[in-house]
Amino acid sequence: MKKSKKTDSYSPQNVYKRLFPYMRGLVKFFFISVLAMVVVGVTGPLFAYLLKPIIDNGFVDKNIEAMKWVPFEIIGLFIFRGIANYINEYTSAYISNQMVQVIQRDLFAKLMKLPVGYYQVNSRGRMMSRIANDAKGITAAGFDVITVFAKDGVTVLGLLIWLFYLDWQLTLITFVTIPLIAWCVRVINKRIRRLAARSQNDLGQVMQILSESIDGTRVVRIYGGERYEQNRLDVTNKALRSLAVRRQSYTSIGSAVTQLLIATSLSIILYIAARRASHAGFTAGDFMSFLSAMLMMFDPLKRITNMSAVLQTGLMAAESVFRFLDEPEEVNQGARQLAAPTGDIVFHDVCLRYEHADKNAIDHLNLTIKQGSVVALVGESGCGKTSTVNLIPRFYDVTSGELSIGGVKIEDFELKNLRSQMALVSQDVVLFNDTIANNIAYGSPQATEADIIQAAKAANAWAFISSMPEGLQTEVGDQGMKLSGGQRQRLAIARALLKDAPILILDEATSALDTESERLVQSALETLMKNRTTIVIAHRLSTIENADNIVVMHQGRIVEQGKHEALLARNGRYAFLHRMQFGENRTQVEDTLLE
């Protein structure tokens, strides 16, 4: 039953209801556009109407005087049609693009509010595809279809009225085909909708492959992975091609059957009309006007029929967008405000288990991080260091136990305020394709140029910045690729210094640097850590020898903690890690591990 309700919430009717709010502020443009569509639609039947006097008066009765104004009327009609069509196209484009912009804004805003765990279990390419492609596809379900149905629908309706006026018996023959056309469209739509859903997933996979190949271009080339990546893309593209061909084949079959039904009824009508033309009550002008009106109906009916495929694709895009917008966001029910001095950070019997994991990543952790102290977390990869640190800014919520700052449970703080009191410097520095100044001032829009320069100097970054031709206005390139690893790290430190947050998280900030860069970065880090509560994740034990407390972790638990000298004297796991790192006798190390 629940599954049925969930499915119903994304039915075409409900999808359209959710699209209506995106028309807010665009209603006047919509009505102008619809009015222009109606005008364009009406001009078709009017042209068919004007053909009757041309034939009857000009060709049959040879009465040139009676039809001398008809050519001017036709010219005026098409000028009027052209103006209306321009207004329709312009307003349609404005509304469609405005809707896409708003939808993309909402999707991006949602992306920024999703839990970090969502990014780990969902494809980045699919998320990008939703924003880049589905948001545009949604206008097909929203406005493009309305445009076609309104403009062509009015044209068809007007032509039908004129046909009924000319000969209602002949016109009735056209209605015989309508139920058959409706059944054909319904069958085709079901197949197109299924194929559209599969196409969206494959398109997301293409985006994922492209993103990974661009981000990891150096790894791809050094390991000779070009052929592998090409094959991945080819396989997905072949699947997309097959789906696209099948969708087009269904659309073509539906269109061909519809056209065949229309052509059949048209042939019958033309035959009967030709016979009636011999009677006085059905003139040559009537016949020509009737024939023209029938032919003019062909293209609008064809477009309306083809719109079914566009509609199904658009509805699938809309469903994809709204499913994404309905994803649960980070829990943010706290109202407390965190401010300096923040107080101690206390882990009390904290456990963390990731979704679908078979054991705890953090297992009954008890730890107190004193305000203003430097605490280092060490241990082998996968021991829970990063998981522990990720709980502090609430990238993940504790599964059980309690984490508090200054005696207040972390869930009671307003989330944005909580994170505003923290700064992060990690091994994988994130820089944006922008200027050095904007990267340093990221998150601190109120900073002046003097503030930025001061932070850069404190981070030992000003020397290389000032040597660049454009200084602070130098573009760093995609992911900061124009800079060295040490330069990127120092910009990240300058950014943290400028934020001046009381809690600092250092995630292996010097693990991938050469000796000279490490010296400069370590010096900058010492400046950054002054008077701040600092949590350090370190692989290089030499960088944390002066920490106030070194916490040694193993399989999500704390196995020992204390200062550097005391831990070495204890000859436990820290001493083992220290000897491993500094290359002492391997046999002695292994004996220690066995103990």
C-alpha positions, 0 to 999 in steps of 0.5 A: 500500500505504501508503495502505491501511495509513493508511486501515485505521488509522482503521477502525471497529475501530481507532477503537473501540480508541482510544476504550477508554483514555478509559474509564479510571476510568469502568469502574465507572460503565460497568458500573453503567450497563450493569446498569441498562440490562439491568434496564430491558431486562428489564422489557419482556418481564416486562410482556408476561409479566404480561399473560397471567395478566390476560387468561386469569384475569381476562377468560376464566376470570373468576378475580379472586382469581388475578389480584388481585396482578398490578396491584401487580406491574405497578406495582412493575415500573414503579417498579423500571424508573423507578429503573433508567432514572434510574441508567442516564441519570445514569451515561450522561450522566456518562460521556459528558460526562467523555469529552468533557471528556478528549477536548477536553483532549487536542485542546487540548493537541495544538493547543498542540504543533502547529508554527506552520506548521500554523496557516498551512495549516489552517482555524482554523474547522475546528480549533475545530469539532473541539474544539467539535463532533467531541469531542461527536459522538465519544460517539455512537460511544462510549457513546450507541450502546452504551446503545441497543444494550444497553438495547434489545438486551436488550429485544428479546432478552427479548421474542424469548425470550418469543415463542419460549416462547409459539410458536416457529413464529410467532417464526421468521417474524420471522427471515426479515426480519433478513438483508434489514434487515441489507443495507438498513442496510449500504447506507444506512450507506455513504452516511451516512458519506460525507455525514457527512465532508462535513458536518464540513468545511462545519461547520468553514467556518461556524466560520471565517466566524463567527470572521473576521466577529467578529474583523474586524467593523470592517473588515467594516462600514467596507468594507460587507462585511456582504452578502458575509459573509452570502452566504458564510455562506448558501452554506455553510449551504445546503450543510450544509442539503442534506447534512443533508436527504440524510442524514435522507432516507437515514436515513428510507428505511432506517427506513421499509424496516426498519419495512415489513419488520417490519410485514409479518412482524408482519401475517403473524404476527398473521394466523396467531396469530389462526387459532391462537387458535381452538385450545385450545393457544393461549389468548387470554392467549397471543395478547394477550401475543404481540401485546403483545410484538411491538408492544413490539419495534417501538420498540426495533428502530426505535431500533436501526435509527436508531442506524446513522446516529448511529454513522456520524456518531460514527465520522466525528467519532472519525476526525476527532479521531484524525487530528488527534491523530496530526498531527506535533508540534513537534520537541523532542528537545533536552535542553540548558538555556538560562540567562542569560547566554545568549551570542551568537546566531549565524546561520551560512549559514542558509536557510529555505524554507516548505512549497510555496514556490518560493524561500527566505524566508531565503537563506544568512544570516550574522549575529551578535547579540552578547549584550546588544546591540540589533540592528534588522532593517529592509527592505521588507515580505517581505524576511525580517525576521519569518522571521529572528526566528521562527527564534530561538524555533523557531517554524520550524526552519532548512532548512539552515545552523546557528543557535546560542545561546551556541555551542550549536545551537538544536535541542539546547535543550529547547523549553519552556526555550528559549522561557522565556528569551525575551519578545515584544512585537509590533504585534498585541498579544494580550490575553486576555478577563481582568483587566489583572492576569492579562494582565500576569502571563500566563506568570508565575503566581508574580508578586505584586501588587507585582511587577505594579504595578512592571512596570506602572510601568516600562512607563508603564502604571500611570497609566491603570491606576490611573485605572480604577475597578477598577484591576488588576481591570479586564476588558480585553474580547475582544482588549483592545478596551476599551483603546486601541492604546497602552494595549495595547502598554504592557500587553504591555511590562509582561508582558515586563518581568515575565517578565524574559527575557534575550532580547527580540523586538520586532516593529514594536511602535510602528508603529501608534501615535499620537505621544503613545502612541509616546513613552510606549511608546518610553520603556517599551521603552528600560527593557525593553531594558536589559541584554537581547539585543534583536532589533527589527523596525522600519518606523519608522527613527527608533525604531532610530537608537541600535541597536548594529547595523542589519541591512538585508535584501532578498529574504532576504539581508543587503545591509548592516549597521552603525550609523545614521550609518555606513549613511547615509554609505554612501548605500546601501539604508538611506539610500534607505529613510531618505529614502523615510520622511522624505520627501526629494526623490523623484527623488533617492530613485529615482536612489539606488535605480537605483544 
